[in-house]
Amino acid sequence: MELRHLRYFHAVAETLNFTRAAERLHIAQPPLSRQIQQLEEELGVSLIERDSRPLKLTKAGRYFYQHTTQLLSQLGEISESTRRIGLGQRRWFGIGFAPSTLYGALPELIRALRRDAELDVGLTESTTLQQVEALKNGRIDIGFGRIIIDDPSVIQEVLTEDPLVAALPVGHRLIGEQVSLRELAREPFVLYPGRPRPSYADHVIEAFRSHGHQIQVAQFANELQTAIGLVTAGMGITLVPSVVQRMHRDDLVYVPIAESGLVSPIIMSRRRDDQSALLQSFVTLVRQHFAPPLAV
């Protein structure tokens, strides 16, 4: 299926007349009819009732028209923004983020960027490892993740450290003022993300290993929300950064960990050779938001 097939179909769907559609598209009618037939053959269904006068869309045709209208609209916006960026009339800034970083200051920082009417902000949910690759390939300009990646082409900066807390389903026997790693290690564990690795999952494994414990993984999940859902379903327990407690749920309890020093950092990553004014301005804004309050 090619883009022209969608545009040709939309012209017919909106005029309900092959002749007028061909005139709108500045092509002859026979090639237009062949393109619509090719589209129908590829989809395996009829989109237009050709025996009716005027033409009518089939049920499948109405569904296809509705959903491809949104697609063409989005493509038009992307094309226009791409053109304006290429001509220097707009700027584009790509941000990669691990899901748990959205519970802190990051949403406010993104809102600050989006106030610039001449700036397009692209958001990509990804692990730190994926962010590093996206930075090197130029798909994003900055990333916010949870682990240190040793790569000479990328600069990483720890912005803050969130204490880890245990996420337990309501009614769990370990719910109390605090819980130890020894107690948690005896429980089935929901670990995330399952891939790619290394990731936050390895950070959690190392937290237990450094205290002489090994977790028993009952289920892997690829996303924080999925892991939380599995915990509430009774599949096991997990550890999350304390900032995630802002996501209030009636079926989940967060319990502090008895051992001290168990934290998950928020790490800002950027290309070492990127000295653009926009990036430097945003980095300064980020540092200001994460800076500790001055002592009085």
Secondary structure by P-SEA (a helix, b strand, c coil): ccaaaaaaaaaaaaaccaaaaaaaacccaaaaaaaaaaaaaaacccccccccccbbbcaaaaaaaaaaaaaaaaaaaaaaaaaaaaaccbbbbbbbbcccccccaaaaaaaaaaccccbbbbbbbbcaaaaaaaaaaccccbbbbccccccccbbbbbcbbbbbbbbbccccccccccccaaaaaacccccccccccccaaaaaaaaaaaacbbbbbccccccaaaaaaaaaaccccccccccccccccccbbbbbbccccccccbbbbbbcccccaaaaaaaaaaaaaacccccc
